[in-house]
Amino acid sequence: MTSRLAHERGTTLIETLVLSFAVLAVTMPLLLIAVRFTEATDIATDEARAVALWFARHGEMPEGDRRSEIDVVVDGETVRVSSLLDVDLIGIGGSKIRTTVSAQFEMPISPYRSSR
């Protein structure tokens, strides 16, 4: 009787481990997608804000490397910066998904431009 009980416990343990691995295999890619998408959104937003602030103060594009594609539009007394960033995501089963994240930032143009 004790042998049968130990065998059932072992079988239950193996079933639990297999089920846990299956849940982990499905959940991890979804968590990675959420993290990478959030990171890309933050990068695009930060770059749009930085370019808008610099352009509003200095009247020109800042120097330096950017990870996103930047588009600047001056509309009267406002500068509008759009940022597009391509991000590669890993889908369920290891498939690659490529999507674009966008962000916009508007800033009033400073009447006192920096001479720098």
N, C-alpha and C positions, 0 to 999 in steps of 0.2 A: 504494500500500500504506500509506503514511504517512497519507494522508487517511482511509482506512478506520479505522485505529487511533485517530486523533484523534476521529473520529465516535463510535466505541464508547466512548471515555473520556468524551465529553460526554454520551452517553446514560446511562452508568453514574452519572455525577455527578447528573444530573437525577433518575434513579430513586432514588438515595440521599437526595437532598433531599426528595423527595415522601414517601418512607417515614419519614424522620425527622420531618417535619411531622405525619404521621398518628400516630406514636407520641407525640409531644409533645401533640397535641390530645386524646388519650385519657388520658395520664399526668397532665397538669396539673390537671384537675378532681379527680382522686383525691388528689393531694397537697394541694390546697386543702381538700378535705373533711377530711383527717387533721389539718391545721393548725388549722382552725376548730373542729373537734370537741375537740381537745386544749386549745385556748384557752378554750372554753366550760366544759370540765371544771375547769380551773384556777380560773376565775372563780367558779363555783358552790362549789367546795371552799373557796376563800379566804373567801367571804362567809359560808358556814356556820360556819367556824372562828371568824371575827371576831365574829359574833353570839353564838355559844356562849360564847366567852370573856367578852364584855361582860355577857351575861345572868347568867353564873355569878358574876361579881364584883359586879354592880350590881343584879340582880334585875329588870331592865326591858329593853325593847328599845332598842338604840342609835338615836340620831338619824342622819339622813343618807339619801341616796339609794342605792338598791341596784338592781342590774341583774337580780337574780333574785327569785323569789317565795320567801319565808321562812316556815317553819312551826316554832314552838317548842313543845315538850312537856316539862313538868317531871314527872319520875317519881322521887319520893322525894328523894334527894340528888343526882340527876343531871339535867342539862338536855340534851335531845336536839334538835338543830336540823337540819331538812331544808331543802335549797335546790333549787329547780327553775328552770332557765334554758332558755328557748326559743332555738334557734339555727337560722339559715337557712343551708343548704348549697347549693352549686351542683353539680348532677349532670352526667353526661355528656350532651352535646348542649345544655347551657344550661338544663336543667330545674331548677326550684327544689324543694328538699327541706327540710321543716321538721321538726325533731326536738327532743326535750326531754332535757336532761342533768340528772341529779340527783346530789346529794351529801349525805352525812349526817356530822354530827360530834357526839360526846358529850363532855360535860365535867362533872366533879363540881362541885357548887355550893359556893362558898367559904363557910366558916363565918364569915369576917371580911369582911362586905360593905363596900364602899367607900361613903363618905358623899358622894362627888361625884355 
